[in-house]
Amino acid sequence: MKKNYSREMESVISSLDGKRPRLLLHSCCGPCSSSVLEYLTRHFDVTVFFFNPNIQPEEEYEKRLFWQRKVIDRYKGAVGLTAPLYEGGSFTEVSKGLETLPEGGQRCENCFLLRLSETAKLAKKERFDYFSTTLTVSPHKNAEMINKIGFELAEQNSINWLPADFKKKEGYKRSIELSAEYGLYRQTYCGCLCSQNNSRTLT
């Protein structure tokens, strides 16, 4: 039976008893982070980690980072941002030989692992209480796969993973509403050039 990661997140939040832990939130883009931040900032002190070497080309990376900043600016200093300089080599390495696979397969799993591994490492280094990701807000992303990776990395790095399926309870719908309200750019492909052939909006 599939786990209900949305319910698991609510259980974690209920256990906080009014405390506001520090959360390092990996974000793939501004639109996906919009509804996720709206929800999580009620319960956590959030810092966004914009680590996405999968985004190609570099101009697209900078464009998405620009709009990520626009979302964070709406919180008037209450949400932090860590954004490494662009480097696409690490993604090229983990996707080598997998370029022709369909979306959602091994290439995507390697990509999730790459990005969440760096998030977990930084969360441990900077002594955050939890780490998580906005990735599950998209209906095109496998929440089971993402949460499995998150829990494994949490165990390896001795830090708490915040389970989530942010698309639930109309989270994806809310992200679309907020994207329109904020006037955000919504990309039409996930990130890597392999996914660019897919013409539907993926986030």
C-alpha positions, 0 to 999 in steps of 0.5 A, a space after each residue: 500500500 502506498 504511503 500517504 506522505 502528506 499525512 506523514 508531514 502533517 503528523 510531523 508538524 503536529 508534533 512540533 508543539 508550537 516550535 519553529 524548527 529550521 528547514 532547508 528546502 530544496 527548490 526546483 523553481 519559483 512556481 513550485 516553491 510558491 504554494 510550498 512556501 505559503 504552507 511551510 512558513 507557517 510552521 518552519 523557519 525556511 531557507 531555500 536551497 536552489 541547487 539545480 545543475 540539471 537545468 539547461 542551458 545556463 541562461 534558463 538556470 539564471 531565468 529560473 533563479 531570477 523568478 525564485 528570488 521574486 517569490 522569496 522577496 515576497 516574504 520580506 526577509 523571512 525566507 533565506 536563499 542559498 544559490 550556488 553558482 551554476 555548474 552543469 557537469 555533475 548532472 551530465 555525469 549522473 545522466 550519462 548514457 541515460 539521455 534517451 530514457 523516458 521521463 520518470 526513469 533512472 535519469 530522473 532518479 539519479 537527478 533527484 539523488 544528486 540534488 537531494 544529496 547536496 541538500 542533505 549535506 548542507 542541512 547537516 553542515 549548517 545544523 538545520 533541523 529538517 530538509 525537504 524539497 518542492 519537487 513533489 508539488 508537480 503531478 509529473 514527479 514521483 513522490 514515492 521515489 523522492 521520499 524514499 531518497 529523502 529518508 535514505 539520505 536522512 539516515 546517512 547524514 543523521 538529519 531529519 527528512 520532512 516527508 511530503 507530497 505537496 501536490 495533495 490537497 490542491 497544492 499543485 492547483 494553488 501553485 498555479 493560482 499563485 504563479 498567476 497572482 505573482 506573474 511568474 514565468 512557468 517553464 514548459 520543461 522540467 530542466 534538462 534538455 532531455 525533457 525539453 521534447 515534452 511540450 506540456 508544462 511540467 511545473 
